[in-house]
Amino acid sequence: MTVFAQGIFFAQQYQLLTRSIDNRVGIRGLGRFVGRVILAGIAAYALILSGLAVYIAAAPGEPPVPEAHDAIICLGAGLSPTQGPDHAGPASRARAVTCAGLYGAAVAPLVVVTGEGIADYPVSTAMARVLMDHGVPEHAIVNEPAAGSTIQNAAFSVPLLPTETTRVVLVTQRFHLPRAIATFRIFTPWEVTGYEAPLPGQDAVAVHERRTPTRWLLREVAAYGSNAVRVMVFVITGSVGIDRDTRIGWFN
């Protein structure tokens, strides 16, 4: 069989194959497949949302003060939308105040504030001001001003702490704690303990009576999917030789 004849033969076989697939799947079959994918995504979203809601609702009493650790990590949550770009937003402020309390209780000798901001003013710097206003000396504060995601919070904090660091306390609101702890355990070498900061405006409310706004819950559930995709991309691209710093830089 000549090359020309072979080309005709394979073209004919390709046409037969594509027709067979079209006949078996068709537009309706494709629609059913897409529909199943969408339903599976909705089911997964609902499952994570339900689990997170149960976790929050099952909060015990006030969390005990952790034993001694090497550092406290304060995760940024944005700047104030009303007080100007040099003020921590309500959630960021609540986390910083909580970290100051832990520092005052001698939980750790260092507090890392981490998170980028807007207009070249990082939320980490705004939280550092809150820490100092609450008695934390400047020499005990480590400022990480570049992280734009929880993954970067973790990765960018590692080189800022002493190499002998092994145990850290991670401070954020309860709805964010599970994902934050999991992320830090993946992207840092440390043993991670979570500690809950109050929701904005709920400082004096008992833990079991605090209510997380629905919009925060929905956003956090969506972030689980985003994080899962990012971790898969991180692992896959690492296996083909792309360096770690480049990959971390993608996850802003």
Secondary structure per residue as TSV (DSSP state, phi and psi in degrees):
chain	resnum	aa	ss	phi	psi
A	1	M	-	360.0	128.4
A	2	T	-	-71.7	165.4
A	3	V	H	-60.0	-39.1
A	4	F	H	-62.9	-43.9
A	5	A	H	-66.0	-38.3
A	6	Q	H	-62.6	-39.4
A	7	G	H	-62.1	-43.5
A	8	I	H	-63.7	-41.8
A	9	F	H	-60.9	-48.3
A	10	F	H	-67.6	-33.2
A	11	A	H	-64.5	-41.5
A	12	Q	H	-64.9	-41.9
A	13	Q	H	-64.2	-38.0
A	14	Y	H	-63.8	-42.3
A	15	Q	H	-62.4	-43.3
A	16	L	H	-62.1	-40.7
A	17	L	H	-65.2	-46.5
A	18	T	H	-65.6	-36.6
A	19	R	H	-64.6	-39.3
A	20	S	H	-62.5	-43.1
A	21	I	H	-64.3	-43.3
A	22	D	H	-60.3	-41.3
A	23	N	H	-67.4	-36.0
A	24	R	H	-79.0	-41.4
A	25	V	T	-94.2	-60.4
A	26	G	H	63.3	179.0
A	27	I	H	-65.6	-40.3
A	28	R	H	-63.7	-43.3
A	29	G	H	-62.6	-41.0
A	30	L	H	-63.9	-41.3
A	31	G	H	-62.0	-41.4
A	32	R	H	-64.0	-40.1
A	33	F	H	-62.6	-48.3
A	34	V	H	-61.2	-41.0
A	35	G	H	-61.2	-40.4
A	36	R	H	-65.9	-39.3
A	37	V	H	-62.3	-44.0
A	38	I	H	-63.7	-44.0
A	39	L	H	-62.9	-39.5
A	40	A	H	-63.5	-40.2
A	41	G	H	-63.8	-42.6
A	42	I	H	-63.7	-41.7
A	43	A	H	-63.2	-42.7
A	44	A	H	-64.1	-41.8
A	45	Y	H	-61.0	-46.2
A	46	A	H	-64.4	-37.8
A	47	L	H	-64.9	-46.0
A	48	I	H	-65.0	-42.3
A	49	L	H	-60.3	-43.8
A	50	S	H	-63.8	-44.2
A	51	G	H	-62.7	-41.5
A	52	L	H	-67.0	-39.5
A	53	A	H	-64.0	-41.0
A	54	V	H	-65.2	-42.2
A	55	Y	H	-58.7	-44.6
A	56	I	H	-68.3	-42.5
A	57	A	H	-66.6	-26.9
A	58	A	T	-88.9	18.1
A	59	A	-	-58.9	133.6
A	60	P	-	-76.8	-161.5
A	61	G	S	-71.0	-167.1
A	62	E	S	-55.4	132.3
A	63	P	-	-65.7	139.7
A	64	P	-	-68.9	151.0
A	65	V	-	-67.4	127.7
A	66	P	-	-62.7	157.1
A	67	E	-	-73.0	-177.9
A	68	A	-	-61.6	133.1
A	69	H	-	-127.7	176.3
A	70	D	S	-85.9	-29.2
A	71	A	E	-159.9	157.9
A	72	I	E	-111.6	131.6
A	73	I	E	-108.5	120.6
A	74	C	E	-105.9	110.9
A	75	L	E	-84.4	130.2
A	76	G	-	-71.8	150.2
A	77	A	-	-139.2	35.7
A	78	G	-	97.1	161.3
A	79	L	B	-93.9	168.4
A	80	S	-	-71.1	129.9
A	81	P	T	-78.4	-9.8
A	82	T	T	-119.0	-29.3
A	83	Q	T	-92.3	-4.0
A	84	G	-	108.2	164.9
A	85	P	T	-71.3	-7.7
A	86	D	T	-102.8	15.6
A	87	H	S	-120.1	138.8
A	88	A	B	-67.7	141.2
A	89	G	-	-67.2	168.8
A	90	P	H	-55.7	-45.2
A	91	A	H	-68.8	-40.7
A	92	S	H	-62.7	-42.0
A	93	R	H	-64.2	-43.0
A	94	A	H	-60.9	-38.8
A	95	R	H	-67.4	-42.5
A	96	A	H	-65.3	-41.5
A	97	V	H	-63.0	-40.3
A	98	T	H	-62.3	-42.6
A	99	C	H	-63.4	-38.6
A	100	A	H	-62.0	-39.4
A	101	G	H	-64.1	-40.4
A	102	L	H	-66.5	-40.2
A	103	Y	H	-62.4	-43.7
A	104	G	H	-62.8	-26.2
A	105	A	T	-87.6	10.4
A	106	A	T	62.0	34.6
A	107	V	S	-71.1	-36.1
A	108	A	-	-157.6	154.1
A	109	P	S	-85.2	-9.3
A	110	L	-	-132.2	147.0
A	111	V	E	-125.3	121.2
A	112	V	E	-95.0	124.2
A	113	V	E	-105.2	128.2
A	114	T	E	-136.1	132.6
A	115	G	-	148.8	137.5
A	116	E	-	-79.3	176.8
A	117	G	-	-139.3	-141.9
A	118	I	B	-129.2	157.0
A	119	A	T	52.1	40.6
A	120	D	T	63.0	18.3
A	121	Y	B	-118.0	104.9
A	122	P	-	-73.3	148.1
A	123	V	H	-64.3	-26.7
A	124	S	H	-60.3	-40.0
A	125	T	H	-68.1	-39.1
A	126	A	H	-63.8	-40.4
A	127	M	H	-69.6	-33.2
A	128	A	H	-61.6	-38.4
A	129	R	H	-62.9	-41.5
A	130	V	H	-62.2	-42.9
A	131	L	H	-58.7	-47.3
A	132	M	H	-66.2	-35.4
A	133	D	H	-63.5	-22.3
A	134	H	T	-107.9	23.7
A	135	G	T	95.0	4.1
A	136	V	-	-86.0	123.1
A	137	P	-	-68.6	150.8
A	138	E	G	-59.7	-34.6
A	139	H	G	-68.5	-15.3
A	140	A	G	-94.8	1.3
A	141	I	E	-105.8	130.5
A	142	V	E	-111.7	120.1
A	143	N	E	-99.9	120.5
A	144	E	E	-116.4	102.1
A	145	P	-	-99.7	8.7
A	146	A	-	-111.6	-15.7
A	147	A	-	-68.5	131.8
A	148	G	-	-114.0	7.9
A	149	S	S	-157.1	168.2
A	150	T	H	-64.0	-35.6
A	151	I	H	-61.2	-45.4
A	152	Q	H	-70.5	-33.6
A	153	N	H	-52.0	-45.5
A	154	A	H	-69.4	-54.3
A	155	A	H	-64.0	-39.9
A	156	F	H	-77.0	-18.6
A	157	S	H	-78.4	-28.3
A	158	V	G	-56.7	-52.1
A	159	P	G	-71.8	-8.8
A	160	L	G	-87.3	-15.2
A	161	L	S	-103.7	156.8
A	162	P	-	-55.7	147.6
A	163	T	T	-63.3	-22.8
A	164	E	T	-82.4	1.6
A	165	T	-	-62.6	129.9
A	166	T	-	-128.9	-25.6
A	167	R	E	-131.9	130.0
A	168	V	E	-132.5	154.0
A	169	V	E	-105.7	126.0
A	170	L	E	-103.0	122.9
A	171	V	E	-112.4	123.2
A	172	T	E	-162.9	177.8
A	173	Q	E	-73.2	158.9
A	174	R	G	-58.7	-39.5
A	175	F	G	-64.6	-22.7
A	176	H	G	-96.6	-16.4
A	177	L	H	-58.7	-48.6
A	178	P	H	-57.6	-46.2
A	179	R	H	-69.0	-39.8
A	180	A	H	-64.0	-44.4
A	181	I	H	-63.2	-45.6
A	182	A	H	-60.7	-41.3
A	183	T	H	-64.1	-44.8
A	184	F	H	-66.2	-33.1
A	185	R	H	-70.7	-26.3
A	186	I	H	-80.8	-42.0
A	187	F	H	-103.9	3.6
A	188	T	S	-132.5	162.9
A	189	P	S	-90.3	9.2
A	190	W	S	-92.4	158.8
A	191	E	E	-82.7	125.8
A	192	V	E	-114.6	128.4
A	193	T	E	-114.2	131.1
A	194	G	E	-90.7	145.7
A	195	Y	E	-138.6	131.2
A	196	E	E	-83.5	130.0
A	197	A	E	-94.5	149.8
A	198	P	-	-69.3	156.0
A	199	L	-	-70.2	152.6
A	200	P	T	-54.0	130.3
A	201	G	T	81.7	1.6
A	202	Q	-	-119.3	26.8
A	203	D	T	-57.8	-38.6
A	204	A	T	-94.9	6.4
A	205	V	S	-94.0	134.9
A	206	A	-	-59.7	148.7
A	207	V	G	-54.2	-45.4
A	208	H	G	-71.9	-8.7
A	209	E	G	-106.0	-1.0
A	210	R	-	-74.1	144.4
A	211	R	-	-121.8	121.5
A	212	T	-	-83.0	126.8
A	213	P	-	-56.6	141.0
A	214	T	H	-57.6	-38.9
A	215	R	H	-62.7	-33.4
A	216	W	H	-70.5	-39.4
A	217	L	H	-61.7	-47.3
A	218	L	H	-62.3	-41.9
A	219	R	H	-64.0	-41.0
A	220	E	H	-66.6	-39.3
A	221	V	H	-62.9	-42.6
A	222	A	H	-60.6	-34.7
A	223	A	H	-66.9	-27.3
A	224	Y	H	-61.1	-45.4
A	225	G	H	-63.0	-42.8
A	226	S	H	-61.3	-44.5
A	227	N	H	-63.9	-40.1
A	228	A	H	-60.9	-43.9
A	229	V	H	-63.9	-42.5
A	230	R	H	-63.3	-41.3
A	231	V	H	-64.2	-41.8
A	232	M	H	-62.4	-43.8
A	233	V	H	-62.2	-41.8
A	234	F	H	-59.8	-46.2
A	235	V	H	-68.4	-46.4
A	236	I	H	-64.9	-46.4
A	237	T	H	-69.5	-28.2
A	238	G	H	-67.2	-33.1
A	239	S	H	-69.8	-17.3
A	240	V	T	-103.7	10.9
A	241	G	T	99.1	4.9
A	242	I	-	-75.2	131.4
A	243	D	-	-69.1	157.1
A	244	R	H	-62.6	-44.2
A	245	D	H	-61.5	-39.6
A	246	T	H	-62.8	-44.0
A	247	R	H	-66.5	-41.8
A	248	I	H	-62.4	-36.3
A	249	G	H	-63.0	-21.7
A	250	W	H	-70.6	-24.6
A	251	F	-	-96.4	47.9
A	252	N	-	-79.5	360.0
